[in-house]
Amino acid sequence: MPGFQYSRSSVALSAFVAGLLIGGLAGWTPAAADTEITVSGPETVMFDSDVDGCDNHHLPDSPARAFRNDQGKMVLFAPNFQNRAFVGYGFDSLKPDCDSRFMAAGKADPALLDDRTWLQAIYTSNGRDVYALGSASFIPYRHDMPCEGRTQRTDCWINGLVTLKSTDGGKKFSYFGDPPRHAPFPPPRPYRDDRKRAPSYVTVTNIVQWQNYLYAIVWRRADSWENSRNCLVRAPANDPGRWDIWTGSGFEQAATLTDQGWSVRQTDCARVGPKGVSSIRGLVRDENSNRFIAIYQHRIRQSSKNNTGKDDIAGFFYSTSTDLTRWSDPKLLYQQPLQPDAGPGESFSAYPSIIDDDSTDRLFGTVDDQASLIFVRLVPKPFKDRWRVPRQLIRVPISIKE
C-alpha cells in the first residue's frame, strides 16, 4: 500500500517531529497539554433507525469512522454486524446505503472468530484499496452453547481484532487472511465456557497517520477491570502486513502477515490513557497544536468524595497528548446519561467519536478549530410486553482552542 498524503499542517509537523527519536516515541518529554474543547452548537440527528433505517436491523452500533473514497466521497460507518455505510460529500449530504459491506459467516466455532464482525478502523491511501480492522466476536448464546452462570447476553463472549480488505472503494470487504489466521490481535487465551469475562482485544479506535505510521488504540480486556487497559498499536503506512505494539519503552512486533495469514506474537502491552478510563473510542490529531485528542465515555464519581452526596458526572470526556503514550486527565466535553443511568424507557448515549468533515486527510484523522462530536443515542420504546431500542446517530459541533 503506497504512503498516505500528508495533511495541511505537514510543515508544522515536520518541525515538531524533529524533537522526537527517529522511528519511536521513547525518551522525549511532551509539553503540557492545554487544549480546550467545547460544544459550539445544537444537536443534529444524522440518522434515526425508526425513520431512515433500511430494515429493523439497521442500527448504529459502533463509533463513527470515515474515509474519502477515490471518487472524493465521504464514506462513513457506525455499523452493527451488517456493516452498512453512509455516503455523501460531507455531513449535510450523507445518505444511508442499504447494502451490507461485509458480514461474517456466523460460524459456531470459537476458534475461527468468524461469528460476527464490526468494522471499526479503516485505512487507505488511494480511496480504492481499503483496509480495515474489525472487532470480531464469538457469541455463544447465538449458537445455544453453554456459559456457566450466564446473566447477560455478553457473558462468555470472546473477541479479537481481524483484518479486512476492499478493492472497490469499500463497497465490499473480505477477510485479509483466512480464519483463524485473519487476526493480528486474536484473543490472548482460548475460549472457555466457564469464563464469563474472557481476555480479549475488544475494540479499536479509528486510525491516525503520523510519522509514516498508522496509529490506533485498542482495548485489551483482562480477567479483571484493574488489568484491562488501552494499548497503542501501529503499522507502517506503506506496509499493512505488520503491526507493532507499545510496551512502555518502545514498540515490539506483534504480528506479521505471511502467505498462511497472520503470524502472531503474544506481546504484552503497556497501558496508555488516563487510569480508570475504559475503552478509548476515537482518536484525532489537532493540526493547530499537533496534539492528539482521545474521546471516550467516562464517569467521575463525586458521592464518595467527602460524602458530598453529589451526583456523578457522566458522559463523553477527552484527553490530549503530544506523543500518544502520555495523556492528560479526563476533561468533560458533553454530559450525557450512560447505560447505567437509564431507567426503563429512558434514553442513554454511547460510542463517541470526533470527525472534521472538511479535513484534507483521507482518513479524517485530523481536525482544525471546528469539528463534530458524533455519537449514538439509544431510545427505548415499548413493544408488546418488552422494550425495543431504536437508535439515532447524533452530531454536535465542537470548537477546539489552545
BADOBA-893557 format. One record per residue (C-alpha): x, y, z. Coordinates in steps of 0.5 Angstrom, whole numbers, plus 500, padded with zeros to 3 digits. Layout:
! residues N
((X; Y; Z))
...
This chain:
! residues 402
((500; 500; 500))
((503; 507; 498))
((505; 512; 503))
((499; 517; 505))
((499; 524; 503))
((501; 529; 509))
((495; 534; 511))
((495; 541; 511))
((500; 542; 517))
((506; 538; 515))
((511; 544; 515))
((509; 545; 523))
((509; 538; 524))
((516; 537; 521))
((519; 542; 526))
((515; 538; 532))
((518; 531; 529))
((525; 534; 530))
((525; 533; 537))
((523; 526; 537))
((527; 520; 537))
((527; 517; 530))
((522; 512; 529))
((520; 512; 536))
((517; 516; 542))
((521; 514; 548))
((526; 519; 551))
((522; 525; 549))
((518; 529; 555))
((512; 533; 552))
((510; 540; 554))
((504; 541; 558))
((497; 540; 554))
((492; 545; 555))
((487; 544; 549))
((480; 546; 551))
((474; 543; 547))
((467; 546; 548))
((461; 545; 545))
((459; 550; 540))
((452; 549; 537))
((446; 545; 538))
((445; 537; 536))
((443; 535; 530))
((440; 528; 528))
((444; 525; 523))
((440; 518; 523))
((434; 515; 526))
((433; 508; 525))
((426; 509; 526))
((425; 514; 520))
((431; 512; 516))
((433; 505; 517))
((433; 500; 511))
((430; 495; 516))
((429; 493; 523))
((437; 491; 524))
((439; 498; 521))
((442; 500; 528))
((448; 504; 529))
((453; 500; 534))
((460; 503; 534))
((463; 509; 534))
((463; 513; 527))
((469; 512; 522))
((470; 515; 516))
((475; 516; 510))
((475; 519; 503))
((474; 514; 497))
((477; 515; 490))
((471; 519; 488))
((472; 524; 493))
((466; 522; 497))
((466; 521; 505))
((464; 514; 507))
((462; 514; 514))
((461; 507; 518))
((458; 507; 525))
((456; 500; 524))
((453; 494; 527))
((455; 487; 525))
((452; 488; 518))
((457; 494; 517))
((453; 499; 512))
((455; 506; 511))
((453; 513; 510))
((456; 516; 503))
((456; 523; 501))
((461; 529; 501))
((460; 531; 508))
((455; 531; 514))
((450; 535; 510))
((449; 530; 504))
((451; 524; 508))
((445; 518; 506))
((445; 511; 508))
((447; 506; 504))
((442; 499; 505))
((448; 494; 502))
((452; 491; 507))
((459; 492; 506))
((461; 486; 510))
((458; 480; 514))
((462; 475; 518))
((460; 468; 517))
((456; 466; 523))
((461; 460; 525))
((459; 457; 531))
((467; 455; 532))
((470; 460; 537))
((477; 458; 535))
((475; 461; 528))
((473; 468; 530))
((468; 469; 525))
((461; 469; 528))
((460; 477; 528))
((465; 483; 526))
((464; 490; 526))
((469; 495; 522))
((472; 500; 527))
((478; 502; 524))
((480; 504; 516))
((486; 506; 513))
((487; 507; 505))
((492; 512; 501))
((488; 512; 495))
((481; 511; 497))
((480; 505; 492))
((484; 500; 496))
((482; 500; 503))
((484; 496; 509))
((480; 495; 516))
((481; 493; 523))
((475; 490; 525))
((472; 488; 532))
((470; 480; 531))
((466; 477; 537))
((464; 470; 538))
((458; 470; 541))
((456; 463; 545))
((448; 465; 546))
((447; 465; 539))
((449; 458; 538))
((446; 455; 544))
((453; 454; 547))
((453; 454; 555))
((456; 459; 559))
((457; 458; 566))
((453; 463; 571))
((451; 467; 565))
((447; 473; 567))
((448; 478; 561))
((448; 476; 553))
((455; 479; 553))
((458; 473; 558))
((463; 469; 555))
((464; 473; 549))
((471; 472; 546))
((474; 478; 542))
((479; 479; 537))
((481; 484; 532))
((482; 482; 525))
((484; 485; 518))
((479; 486; 512))
((481; 489; 505))
((477; 492; 500))
((479; 493; 492))
((473; 497; 490))
((473; 503; 495))
((470; 500; 501))
((464; 497; 497))
((465; 490; 499))
((470; 488; 504))
((473; 481; 505))
((478; 478; 510))
((485; 480; 510))
((488; 472; 511))
((483; 466; 512))
((480; 465; 519))
((483; 464; 524))
((489; 467; 521))
((486; 474; 520))
((487; 476; 527))
((493; 480; 528))
((490; 481; 535))
((487; 475; 537))
((484; 473; 544))
((490; 472; 549))
((487; 466; 551))
((483; 460; 548))
((475; 460; 549))
((472; 457; 555))
((465; 457; 557))
((466; 457; 565))
((470; 464; 564))
((464; 470; 563))
((470; 475; 562))
((474; 473; 557))
((481; 476; 556))
((480; 479; 549))
((482; 485; 544))
((475; 488; 544))
((475; 495; 540))
((480; 499; 536))
((480; 507; 535))
((480; 510; 528))
((487; 510; 525))
((491; 517; 525))
((497; 517; 521))
((503; 520; 524))
((511; 520; 522))
((510; 515; 517))
((506; 510; 521))
((499; 509; 522))
((497; 509; 530))
((491; 506; 533))
((489; 505; 541))
((486; 498; 542))
((482; 496; 549))
((485; 490; 552))
((480; 487; 556))
((483; 482; 562))
((480; 478; 567))
((479; 484; 572))
((478; 491; 571))
((484; 493; 574))
((488; 490; 569))
((484; 492; 563))
((487; 497; 559))
((488; 501; 553))
((494; 500; 549))
((498; 503; 543))
((499; 500; 536))
((502; 502; 530))
((503; 499; 523))
((508; 502; 517))
((504; 507; 513))
((507; 503; 507))
((506; 496; 510))
((499; 494; 512))
((502; 487; 513))
((506; 489; 520))
((503; 491; 527))
((507; 493; 533))
((505; 494; 540))
((508; 499; 545))
((511; 496; 551))
((512; 502; 555))
((519; 503; 553))
((519; 502; 546))
((515; 498; 540))
((515; 491; 539))
((513; 487; 533))
((506; 484; 535))
((504; 481; 528))
((507; 480; 521))
((503; 477; 515))
((505; 471; 512))
((502; 467; 506))
((499; 463; 511))
((496; 469; 515))
((498; 473; 521))
((504; 470; 525))
((502; 473; 532))
((507; 474; 538))
((503; 475; 544))
((507; 481; 546))
((504; 485; 553))
((503; 492; 552))
((503; 498; 557))
((497; 502; 559))
((496; 509; 555))
((491; 514; 557))
((489; 516; 564))
((488; 511; 569))
((481; 509; 571))
((478; 510; 564))
((475; 505; 560))
((476; 504; 552))
((478; 510; 548))
((473; 510; 542))
((476; 516; 538))
((483; 519; 536))
((485; 525; 532))
((491; 530; 531))
((489; 537; 532))
((493; 541; 526))
((494; 547; 530))
((497; 545; 536))
((500; 538; 534))
((497; 535; 540))
((493; 528; 540))
((486; 528; 542))
((482; 522; 545))
((475; 521; 546))
((471; 516; 551))
((466; 515; 555))
((467; 516; 563))
((464; 518; 570))
((467; 522; 575))
((464; 519; 582))
((463; 525; 587))
((459; 522; 592))
((465; 518; 595))
((469; 525; 596))
((468; 528; 603))
((461; 525; 603))
((458; 530; 599))
((452; 527; 596))
((453; 530; 589))
((451; 526; 583))
((456; 523; 579))
((459; 527; 573))
((458; 522; 567))
((458; 523; 559))
((464; 524; 554))
((471; 526; 556))
((477; 528; 552))
((484; 527; 554))
((490; 530; 550))
((497; 528; 549))
((503; 530; 545))
((506; 523; 544))
((501; 518; 544))
((503; 515; 550))
((502; 520; 556))
((496; 523; 557))
((492; 529; 560))
((487; 528; 566))
((480; 527; 563))
((476; 533; 562))
((469; 533; 561))
((466; 535; 554))
((459; 533; 553))
((455; 531; 559))
((450; 525; 558))
((447; 519; 561))
((450; 513; 560))
((447; 506; 560))
((448; 505; 568))
((444; 512; 569))
((438; 510; 565))
((431; 507; 568))
((426; 503; 564))
((424; 508; 558))
((430; 513; 559))
((435; 514; 553))
((442; 514; 554))
((448; 515; 550))
((455; 511; 547))
((460; 511; 542))
((463; 518; 542))
((468; 520; 536))
((471; 526; 533))
((471; 528; 526))
((472; 534; 522))
((468; 533; 515))
((473; 538; 512))
((479; 535; 514))
((484; 534; 508))
((486; 528; 511))
((483; 522; 507))
((482; 518; 514))
((479; 524; 517))
((484; 523; 522))
((486; 531; 523))
((482; 537; 526))
((482; 544; 526))
((479; 549; 531))
((472; 547; 529))
((470; 539; 528))
((464; 535; 531))
((463; 530; 536))
((459; 524; 533))
((455; 519; 538))
((450; 514; 538))
((443; 515; 543))
((439; 509; 544))
((432; 511; 545))
((428; 505; 549))
((421; 505; 546))
((415; 500; 549))
((414; 494; 544))
((408; 489; 547))
((411; 486; 553))
((418; 489; 553))
((422; 494; 550))
((425; 495; 543))
((431; 500; 543))
((432; 505; 536))
((438; 509; 536))
((440; 515; 533))
((446; 518; 530))
((448; 525; 533))
((452; 530; 531))
((454; 536; 536))
((459; 542; 533))
((465; 543; 538))
((471; 548; 538))
((478; 547; 539))
((482; 552; 542))
((489; 553; 545))
